[in-house]
Amino acid sequence: MTGIPQCQGPMFLKSVEPSIFSEDLPWLIGTLAERQARFKFWTRTLDRSKSLQCLLVISYPNHYRDKNKQLKLINTKNVCDDYPRILPVGCTYEDERTSFWKEDHSCLNWLDKQNDGSVLYISFGSWVSPIEETKVKTLALALEALAQPFIWVLGANWRNGLPAGYIKKVSRFGQIVSWAPQLKVLQHKAVRYYLTHCGWNSTVEAIQCQKRMLCYPLAGDQFLNCKYIVQVWRLGIRLSGFEYQDLETGIRNLMKDDTIDKRLGEMKERMMGKEARFRLMNNVATFTDSVLKKL
């Protein structure tokens, strides 16, 4: 097996709730050789996991819509003993996580001066160059035309696509920082929308902080995460591009959705509420007990 689909189109997997397409597969990034290498890496990793007794995952007991399916897939001894027991252990943070990047806290002071629920926060993560120069320029011009208050996390190495004098030109309503204290930004009452790459940690923090999401996945599991955000949980919408019309329509549609805040609250409770935390702690205890029994 090479991991390269023989045909393009929808895929039907019994254990996956949203409908996915071949292009959503997480290893289909880069050249043909790079795709094959990634597929080989993932299959080798899964084969090695068969020898494990438990597999801890940074996920949550109740993030499936179908609780009956949830019980069959998670936290039970698998039908086949060749596979480990899957234990969600969560990744919630009450306070800001330690960051390897130098954070610009001045954006928090800027947020204090903005109206409640008026700001769009934009971040595409840290591990790869997020978007090429042409898309940086397109997004920059759209934000300028939109004149929506925004904070955009954009490293110095990725700013070549910005028009000349752009940062000064938009300073009246926009801030561009190399790295932000993300959880504190998302917790701020001035922030309402989050333009995200749909990385899992960012998705969790958006739910934790109750922010509506504009989704633009770039790589790996982000495509499947986006499917859950948009199709299953209905907590955001997917953008097809960064033109003015894309942003304006996306924000307008999120504004019009009178029930999205209710769904965000329900999702937070399902993933991070008292019952969910109790189950997460039980999963951690199950894992530690299994380790201690082997000592």
Secondary structure, DSSP 8 states (H G I E B T S, - for coil): -----SS-SEE--TT--S-EEGGG-TT--SSHHHHHHHHHHHHHHHHHHTT-SEEEES--TT-SS-HHHHHHHSSS--SSTTS-EEEE-----SS----SS---THHHHHHHTS-TT-EEEEE--SSS--S-HHHHHHHHHHHHHH---EEEE--GGG-TTS-TTHHHHTTTTEEEES---HHHHHHSTTEEEEEE---HHHHHHHHHTT-EEEE---STTHHHHHHIIIIIS--EEE-S--SHHHHHHHHHHHHH-TTHHHHHHHHHHHHHSHHHHHHHHHHHHHHHHHHHHT-
